[in-house]
Amino acid sequence: MTDVRIVHLNGPTFAALVQGDLAAANAVSPVPMSAHFAGPDWRGVWLMRSEQVEADPASAAWVTGVIWDEERQLAVGRAGYHEPPNADGMVEIGYAVEPTHRRQGYARAALEVLLRRAAEEPDVRTVRATIAPDNDASYRLVAQYGFVKVGEQWDDEDGLEIIYEVSANPR
């Protein structure tokens, strides 16, 4: 099993990533990141998280951070929750692995870290994942952890998404 942890980022790191300034991001980040982190593919995510953390600094401990490979001492992707638990005890997860690091178990390892934390948090009852209908790899992954389809939604950025949920603490 791939040994990863999710390293949370701070407001200045998010702001630098939004600007595409890798040097500035790495100057304030707890771990070094590759150019992919500051590239255009993930800029929208960093903008959302930057605005969230600016409005609610405590949310930085929940939202998207770096998937960090402990053994290789390497940033391989991003993962986290979209926000802290809502009033119903639901958290939505998100993860993405850099193209050069895909198919090496990082998405699975990050998902397991997110599910473990959700199970340990008393305020979390449900974990949600929203997946594009054509993203078979993500669907196959979450299905292995008991996620079931509960609906569909339209996301202005991502289009149609299938909503899957699982209990945070299945017993």
C-alpha positions in Angstrom: 0.0 0.0 0.0 1.2 3.5 -0.8 2.0 5.5 2.3 0.5 9.0 1.9 -0.7 11.8 4.0 -2.7 14.9 3.1 -0.8 18.0 3.8 -3.0 21.0 4.4 -2.1 24.3 2.8 -2.5 27.9 4.1 -4.0 31.0 2.6 -0.7 32.4 1.2 0.0 29.1 -0.5 -3.4 29.0 -2.1 -3.0 32.6 -3.2 0.3 31.9 -4.9 -1.1 28.8 -6.6 -4.0 30.9 -8.0 -1.4 33.3 -9.5 0.5 30.3 -11.0 3.5 31.3 -9.0 5.2 28.0 -8.0 8.2 29.7 -6.4 6.1 31.8 -4.1 3.8 28.8 -3.3 6.8 26.6 -2.4 8.3 29.4 -0.3 5.3 29.2 2.1 4.0 25.6 1.6 4.8 22.9 4.2 5.9 20.6 1.3 7.4 21.3 -2.1 5.1 21.0 -5.1 5.7 20.4 -8.8 4.8 22.8 -11.6 1.5 20.9 -12.2 0.2 22.4 -8.9 0.6 25.9 -10.2 -0.6 25.1 -13.7 -3.9 26.0 -15.3 -5.6 22.6 -14.8 -5.9 23.1 -11.0 -6.1 26.9 -10.8 -9.9 26.8 -10.4 -9.7 24.6 -7.4 -7.1 26.8 -5.8 -9.2 29.9 -6.4 -12.2 28.3 -4.6 -10.1 27.1 -1.7 -8.3 30.5 -1.4 -11.6 32.3 -1.1 -12.9 29.7 1.4 -9.8 30.0 3.6 -9.9 33.8 3.4 -13.6 33.8 4.6 -13.1 31.0 7.1 -9.5 30.4 8.1 -10.5 27.3 10.1 -11.6 25.6 6.9 -7.9 25.2 5.9 -7.8 22.1 8.0 -10.5 20.5 5.9 -10.1 21.7 2.3 -7.9 20.5 -0.5 -4.3 19.8 0.3 -1.4 18.0 -1.1 -1.2 14.2 -1.5 2.3 13.6 -0.1 4.1 10.3 -0.7 5.9 9.8 2.6 8.5 7.3 1.2 9.4 9.3 -1.9 9.0 12.7 -0.2 7.0 13.8 -3.2 3.8 15.7 -3.9 1.8 13.6 -6.2 -1.7 15.2 -6.3 -4.4 17.0 -4.3 -7.1 15.8 -2.0 -9.4 16.9 0.7 -12.9 17.8 1.5 -14.9 20.6 -0.2 -15.6 22.2 3.2 -15.9 21.2 6.9 -18.9 19.0 7.8 -22.3 20.7 7.1 -25.2 20.8 9.5 -26.3 17.3 8.4 -22.8 15.8 9.1 -21.9 15.4 5.5 -18.5 16.0 3.9 -17.8 15.9 0.2 -14.4 14.5 -0.9 -12.3 15.4 -3.9 -9.0 14.1 -5.2 -6.8 14.3 -8.3 -3.5 12.8 -9.0 -0.9 14.4 -11.4 -0.9 12.6 -14.7 2.7 11.3 -14.3 1.7 9.7 -11.0 -1.5 8.0 -12.0 -2.1 4.2 -11.8 0.2 3.9 -8.8 -2.3 3.6 -6.0 -2.3 7.3 -5.0 -6.0 8.0 -5.5 -6.9 4.9 -3.4 -4.5 5.8 -0.7 -5.8 9.4 -0.6 -9.4 8.1 -0.5 -8.5 5.9 2.4 -6.9 8.8 4.3 -10.1 10.9 3.8 -12.4 8.0 4.8 -10.3 7.3 7.9 -10.5 10.9 9.0 -14.2 11.1 8.4 -14.7 8.0 10.5 -12.7 9.6 13.4 -14.6 13.0 13.3 -17.6 13.0 15.6 -19.4 15.6 13.4 -19.2 13.5 10.2 -21.9 11.0 9.4 -21.9 10.8 5.6 -19.1 11.0 3.0 -20.1 12.1 -0.5 -18.3 11.9 -3.8 -19.5 13.4 -7.0 -18.2 11.9 -10.2 -18.7 12.7 -13.9 -20.7 9.9 -15.6 -17.8 9.0 -17.9 -15.2 8.7 -15.1 -15.3 5.0 -14.8 -12.0 4.8 -12.8 -13.3 7.0 -10.0 -16.6 5.2 -9.9 -14.9 1.8 -9.7 -12.7 3.1 -6.9 -15.4 4.5 -4.7 -17.7 1.5 -5.3 -15.1 -0.7 -3.6 -15.6 1.4 -0.4 -19.4 1.0 -0.3 -20.4 4.3 -2.0 -23.8 4.0 -3.5 -25.6 6.3 -6.0 -28.0 8.7 -4.3 -28.7 11.1 -7.1 -27.4 13.5 -9.8 -26.6 17.1 -9.9 -25.5 19.8 -12.4 -22.2 21.5 -11.5 -21.6 24.8 -13.4 -17.9 24.0 -13.7 -17.9 20.2 -14.1 -21.3 19.6 -15.8 -23.4 16.5 -14.9 -22.2 14.6 -11.8 -23.5 11.4 -10.2 -23.7 11.7 -6.4 -22.4 8.8 -4.4 -22.5 8.5 -0.6 -21.3 6.1 2.2 -21.7 6.2 5.9 -18.7 7.7 7.6 -18.7 5.1 10.2 -20.2 1.9 8.9 -20.8 -0.8 11.5 
